[in-house]
Amino acid sequence: MKNVVVVGSQWGDEGKGKIVDWLSEQADVVIRFQGGHNAGHTLVIDKITYKLRLLPSGIVRKNKISVIGNGVVIDPWALLDEIEEIKLKGIDVNIENFIISEAANLILPFHKEMDEIREDEAGKEKIGTTRRGIGPAYEDKVGRRSIRVMDLRSEKNLDKRLELVLFHHNAIRRGLGKKIFEKEKIKIDLLKIAPEILKFSKPVWLKIDEYKRQKKKILFEGAQGILLDVDHGTYPYVTSSNTVAANAAIGTGCGPNFINYVLGITKAYTTRVGEGPFPTELKDHIGELLGTRGKEFGTITNRKRRCGWFDGVLVRQTIKVSGIDGIALTKLDVLDELDEIKMCVQYELDGETIDYLPAGVEDQLNVKPIYKSFRGWKSSTVGIKNFDSLPENAKNYIYAIEDFTGAKILSISTSPERKDTILIENPFLI
């Protein structure tokens, strides 16, 4: 049995929720290792829709342990609200099935407000963040002034930590002419919810070692996509954490040799939320059709997603960067009505052809896609569960993706419903 990491191979919104839910039925433990409540996973189980933000997807399944690792930044109030929301849908969240790393960093009200201030001031140069305080919280983490879950145990320690972090934030706020944050108010608010957070708190690295000895199967669940990685994405239009599979080890506290398989969730076309380069973006009726048929609106923000053709160059690049072993292809059915389908196989930049996305943002904005065209299949693939039942032109498109990217396709999703999946190979059993 394998320990599997699931990552998005594009800019996020690839349909990780459905795939992680399917895999979580076979896993014993599901762990989130980065990001915050800026990333949403939508699960549809028995016609009930669950929209998760911080809680790992395994939480909706009985007899599974769900874990938030140290690499995640946590808005404690948002987390408690999410727990209450999911309890109303009949899901029990308790100290037996849910763990928070004691080393996870907290998102506090001044982080969210700083995120909003920066985006508003940036104007046309804005990044397109979700304005939830993710970036400023990660900044405080690397600046060694952050409040962590463990800091909630001691009022004396919390007081010192708040003094340090507010010294930094209030100095900036004064310079911007903004009202400063009062330490006592934040401390009182945090101490009020501290017992509800701390009851889930444990040393996750130690728990993982325990699971290892017990031979439990672990699913590491990523948020966002590899192209939003702070090191390997379309910088600066990225998130503030590492979204690549390697961060599963760092964001939870296990060695890289503990990870056996990396599964890349890959949409049959491409979408992006927010600002930044998007070589294959379609601003025409086809882009609108993809958005409408694919219901391309953000799980958390409800922002409309930008849509475009499948970018084989980018997916091949993210496969190499993240060590992806196999692909779970999603939303194939969205392409059912198209006469022609295109895949980007090269770029043109300053009169030359290149086969990768350059690191510089100006070059990323200026590359022009070179496409290979495929005939559409013009018939419904919705609900198909057997590969041989797919239209021939759909098979040809799938083979082309597999061939070009160099990664084997393990499964194909043919609707948002969990049961509508063509399983070719199980990553837990490879």
C-alpha positions in Angstrom: 0.0 0.0 0.0 1.2 3.5 -0.9 1.1 6.9 0.8 -0.3 9.2 -1.9 0.1 13.0 -2.4 -2.6 14.7 -4.4 -1.8 18.1 -6.1 -3.3 20.2 -8.8 -1.2 20.3 -11.9 -2.6 23.7 -13.2 -3.8 26.9 -11.4 -6.1 25.1 -9.0 -9.8 24.3 -9.4 -9.0 21.1 -11.2 -11.6 19.1 -9.3 -9.3 17.8 -6.4 -12.3 17.6 -4.0 -14.0 14.7 -5.9 -10.8 12.8 -6.4 -9.6 13.2 -2.8 -13.0 12.1 -1.6 -12.8 9.0 -3.7 -9.2 8.3 -2.5 -10.1 9.1 1.1 -12.5 6.1 1.2 -9.4 3.9 0.8 -7.1 5.9 3.1 -7.0 5.8 6.9 -5.7 9.4 7.3 -6.2 12.5 5.2 -3.8 15.4 5.8 -3.9 19.0 4.5 -0.3 20.3 4.2 -0.4 23.9 2.9 -2.7 26.9 2.1 -5.6 28.2 4.2 -9.3 28.9 3.8 -8.6 30.6 0.5 -8.8 27.2 -1.2 -12.1 25.3 -1.5 -12.9 21.7 -2.3 -16.4 20.8 -3.4 -17.6 17.3 -2.7 -20.9 15.8 -4.0 -21.9 12.7 -2.0 -25.3 11.1 -2.3 -26.6 14.4 -3.8 -25.4 16.4 -0.8 -22.8 19.1 -1.6 -20.1 19.9 0.9 -17.9 23.0 0.4 -14.8 22.6 2.5 -12.2 25.3 3.0 -9.9 24.2 5.9 -11.2 20.8 6.8 -9.6 17.9 4.9 -11.9 16.1 2.5 -11.7 12.9 4.6 -13.8 14.6 7.3 -17.0 13.6 5.4 -16.2 9.9 5.7 -16.7 7.7 8.8 -13.7 6.0 10.5 -11.2 8.4 8.9 -8.7 10.7 10.6 -8.4 14.2 9.2 -5.4 16.3 10.0 -4.4 19.9 9.4 -0.6 20.1 9.2 1.9 22.7 10.3 2.2 24.0 6.8 -1.4 25.3 6.8 -2.3 28.8 8.0 -5.5 28.8 10.1 -8.2 31.4 10.6 -9.5 30.0 13.9 -12.9 31.7 13.7 -13.3 30.5 10.1 -12.4 27.0 11.1 -14.9 26.9 14.0 -17.6 28.2 11.7 -16.8 25.5 9.1 -17.0 22.8 11.8 -20.5 24.1 12.8 -21.6 24.3 9.1 -20.6 20.7 8.4 -22.2 19.4 11.6 -25.5 20.8 10.4 -25.1 18.4 7.4 -24.7 15.4 9.8 -20.9 15.2 9.9 -19.4 14.8 13.3 -16.1 16.5 14.0 -14.5 15.4 17.2 -11.1 14.8 18.9 -11.0 11.2 17.6 -11.3 12.1 13.9 -9.8 15.6 13.7 -6.3 16.9 14.6 -4.7 20.3 14.2 -0.9 20.7 14.3 0.2 22.6 17.4 2.8 24.2 15.1 0.3 25.6 12.6 0.2 29.4 12.3 -2.9 31.5 12.8 -4.5 34.1 10.6 -5.7 37.0 12.7 -7.9 40.0 11.8 -5.0 42.3 11.0 -3.8 39.8 8.4 -7.1 39.9 6.5 -7.2 43.7 6.7 -3.6 44.1 5.4 -4.5 41.8 2.5 -7.4 44.1 1.6 -5.4 47.3 1.9 -2.6 46.0 -0.4 -5.0 44.8 -3.0 -6.9 48.1 -3.0 -3.8 50.1 -3.2 -2.2 48.0 -6.0 -4.9 49.0 -8.5 -4.1 47.4 -11.9 -1.0 45.7 -10.4 -3.1 43.7 -7.8 -2.3 40.0 -7.5 -6.0 38.9 -7.3 -5.8 37.4 -3.8 -8.9 36.1 -2.0 -8.4 38.9 0.6 -8.4 36.3 3.5 -5.1 37.2 5.0 -3.2 34.2 3.7 -0.1 36.1 2.4 0.4 38.4 5.4 0.0 35.3 7.8 2.8 33.5 5.9 4.9 36.6 6.0 4.7 36.7 9.8 5.5 33.0 9.9 8.8 33.5 8.0 9.4 36.7 9.9 9.3 34.7 13.2 6.6 36.8 14.8 3.6 34.7 14.1 1.0 33.3 16.6 0.9 29.5 16.5 -1.8 27.2 17.8 0.5 26.2 20.7 0.7 29.9 21.8 -3.0 29.8 22.8 -2.1 27.5 25.8 -0.5 30.3 27.9 -2.0 33.8 28.3 1.4 35.1 29.4 3.1 33.7 26.2 0.2 34.9 24.0 0.6 38.4 25.4 4.3 38.5 24.5 3.7 37.1 21.0 0.9 39.5 20.3 3.1 42.4 21.4 5.8 41.3 18.9 3.5 40.9 15.9 1.5 44.1 16.6 4.7 46.1 16.9 5.3 45.2 13.3 1.7 45.6 12.0 0.8 48.7 13.9 3.9 50.5 12.6 2.8 49.8 9.1 -0.8 50.8 9.8 0.3 54.1 11.3 2.3 54.9 8.2 -0.7 54.2 6.1 -2.9 56.3 8.3 -5.0 53.3 9.5 -6.4 52.6 12.9 -4.0 50.5 15.0 -5.1 47.1 16.5 -5.4 46.9 20.3 -3.6 43.9 21.8 -6.1 43.3 24.7 -9.1 43.0 22.4 -7.4 40.4 20.1 -6.0 38.5 23.2 -9.5 38.3 24.8 -11.0 37.2 21.5 -8.4 34.5 21.1 -8.5 33.2 24.7 -12.3 32.9 24.3 -12.0 30.4 21.5 -8.7 28.8 22.6 -10.3 25.8 24.3 -12.2 24.9 21.2 -9.0 25.0 19.1 -6.6 23.4 21.6 -8.8 20.3 22.1 -7.8 19.3 18.6 -4.2 20.2 18.9 -1.4 17.6 18.8 2.2 17.2 17.5 1.3 16.0 14.0 4.8 14.8 13.2 4.6 12.4 16.1 1.1 11.2 15.1 2.4 10.5 11.5 5.2 8.4 13.0 2.6 6.5 15.0 0.5 6.0 11.8 3.6 4.7 10.0 4.2 2.1 12.7 0.5 1.1 12.5 0.9 0.8 8.6 -2.0 3.2 8.0 -2.5 4.5 4.5 -2.1 8.3 4.3 -3.5 10.7 1.7 -1.7 14.1 1.6 -4.1 16.7 0.3 -2.8 19.8 -1.5 -4.7 23.1 -2.0 -4.4 25.4 -5.0 -2.3 24.3 -8.0 1.4 23.9 -8.8 1.3 27.0 -11.1 0.4 29.0 -7.9 3.5 27.8 -6.1 5.5 30.7 -4.6 8.7 29.3 -6.1 7.6 27.5 -9.2 4.4 29.3 -10.3 3.7 32.4 -12.3 5.3 34.7 -9.8 4.3 37.2 -8.5 0.7 36.1 -9.4 0.9 33.1 -7.0 -0.1 32.1 -3.5 2.2 32.4 -0.5 3.1 28.8 0.1 4.7 25.9 -1.8 1.9 23.9 -3.5 4.3 21.3 -5.0 4.2 17.7 -3.7 7.5 18.0 -1.9 5.9 20.4 0.6 3.7 17.5 1.8 6.7 16.3 3.8 7.6 19.8 5.2 4.0 20.8 5.8 3.3 17.8 8.0 6.6 16.6 9.5 7.5 13.4 7.7 10.5 12.5 5.5 10.2 12.6 1.7 10.8 8.9 1.6 7.5 8.4 3.4 5.7 9.6 0.1 5.3 6.8 -2.4 3.1 8.3 -5.2 2.2 11.7 -6.5 -1.1 12.1 -8.3 -1.7 15.2 -10.3 -5.3 16.3 -10.8 -5.6 17.7 -14.3 -8.5 19.4 -15.9 -9.2 18.6 -19.6 -9.0 22.3 -20.3 -7.5 25.2 -18.3 -8.9 27.7 -15.9 -7.5 30.4 -13.7 -8.9 32.7 -11.0 -7.5 36.2 -10.4 -4.8 38.1 -12.2 -1.7 36.9 -14.0 -0.4 35.2 -17.2 -2.7 32.7 -19.0 -1.3 31.8 -22.5 -4.3 29.8 -23.7 -7.1 32.0 -22.3 -10.1 32.2 -24.5 -12.0 35.5 -24.4 -14.6 34.4 -26.9 -17.8 32.3 -27.0 -15.8 29.1 -26.5 -14.3 30.4 -23.3 -17.9 31.3 -22.2 -19.1 27.9 -23.1 -16.4 26.2 -21.1 -17.2 28.4 -18.1 -20.9 27.8 -18.3 -20.8 24.0 -18.9 -18.0 23.6 -16.3 -19.7 25.9 -13.7 -16.5 27.7 -13.4 -17.0 29.8 -10.3 -14.8 29.8 -7.2 -15.9 27.5 -4.4 -15.0 30.1 -1.8 -15.2 33.5 -3.5 -17.7 32.7 -6.3 -15.4 34.6 -8.6 -15.8 33.8 -12.3 -12.9 31.7 -13.6 -11.0 32.5 -16.7 -11.1 29.6 -19.2 -8.9 28.4 -22.0 -7.6 25.4 -24.0 -5.6 22.7 -22.3 -1.9 23.9 -22.0 0.2 20.8 -22.5 3.4 22.7 -22.1 2.5 23.9 -18.7 1.2 20.6 -17.4 4.3 18.8 -18.7 6.3 21.4 -16.8 4.4 21.0 -13.5 4.7 17.2 -13.8 8.5 17.5 -13.9 8.6 20.2 -11.1 6.3 18.3 -8.7 7.4 14.7 -9.5 3.9 13.7 -10.6 3.6 10.0 -11.3 0.1 9.8 -12.8 -2.8 12.0 -13.7 -6.5 12.0 -12.7 -8.2 13.8 -15.7 -11.3 15.8 -14.8 -14.2 17.5 -16.5 -13.8 15.7 -19.8 -17.6 16.0 -20.3 -17.4 19.8 -20.4 -15.8 19.4 -23.9 -18.7 17.3 -25.3 -20.3 19.9 -27.4 -17.2 21.3 -29.2 -16.5 20.7 -32.9 -12.8 21.2 -32.4 -10.6 21.0 -29.4 -7.1 22.4 -29.1 -4.0 21.7 -27.0 -1.0 24.0 -26.6 2.2 22.1 -27.6 4.7 25.0 -27.9 5.0 28.8 -27.3 6.2 31.5 -29.6 8.2 34.3 -28.0 10.0 37.1 -29.8 9.9 35.1 -33.0 11.3 31.9 -31.5 9.6 28.7 -30.4 10.1 27.4 -26.9 8.8 24.3 -25.1 8.5 25.7 -21.5 7.0 28.7 -19.7 9.9 31.1 -18.9 10.3 32.4 -15.3 10.0 36.2 -16.1 6.5 37.6 -15.8 6.9 39.8 -18.9 7.8 36.8 -21.0 4.9 34.8 -19.5 2.5 37.6 -20.5 3.9 37.7 -24.0 4.2 34.1 -25.0 1.8 33.0 -27.7 0.4 29.4 -27.8 1.0 27.1 -30.7 -1.8 24.6 -30.9 -2.5 21.1 -32.1 -6.1 20.5 -33.1 -8.3 17.5 -32.4 -11.8 16.7 -33.7 -14.5 16.9 -31.1 -16.7 13.9 -30.3 -20.1 15.8 -30.3 -21.7 13.3 -28.0 -22.2 13.0 -24.3 -19.6 11.4 -22.0 -21.5 12.2 -18.9 -21.6 9.3 -16.5 -19.5 6.9 -18.6 -17.6 4.6 -16.3 -15.7 2.4 -18.8 -12.9 3.6 -21.0 -14.0 1.5 -24.0 -17.4 3.2 -23.9 -15.9 6.7 -24.7 -16.2 8.1 -28.2 -13.1 7.4 -30.3 -12.3 11.1 -30.7 -12.4 11.5 -26.9 -10.0 8.5 -26.5 -7.7 10.2 -29.1 -7.6 13.4 -27.1 -6.9 11.5 -23.9 -4.1 9.5 -25.5 -2.6 12.8 -26.8 -2.6 14.3 -23.3 -0.9 11.2 -21.9 1.6 11.1 -24.7 2.6 14.7 -24.6 2.8 15.2 -20.8 4.6 11.9 -20.2 2.4 10.9 -17.3 0.0 8.0 -17.3 -3.7 8.8 -16.9 -5.0 6.8 -13.9 -8.7 8.0 -13.9 -11.1 10.1 -15.9 -13.9 12.0 -14.4 -17.1 12.3 -16.4 -19.3 14.3 -14.0 -19.1 16.0 -10.6 -20.7 12.9 -9.1 -18.2 10.6 -7.3 -19.5 7.5 -9.0 -19.0 8.9 -12.5 -15.3 8.0 -12.8 -13.4 5.8 -15.1 -10.8 4.0 -13.0 -7.8 2.7 -15.0 -5.4 2.2 -12.1 -5.6 2.8 -8.3 -2.6 4.9 -7.0 -2.8 3.2 -3.6 -2.1 -0.1 -5.2 0.6 0.7 -7.8 
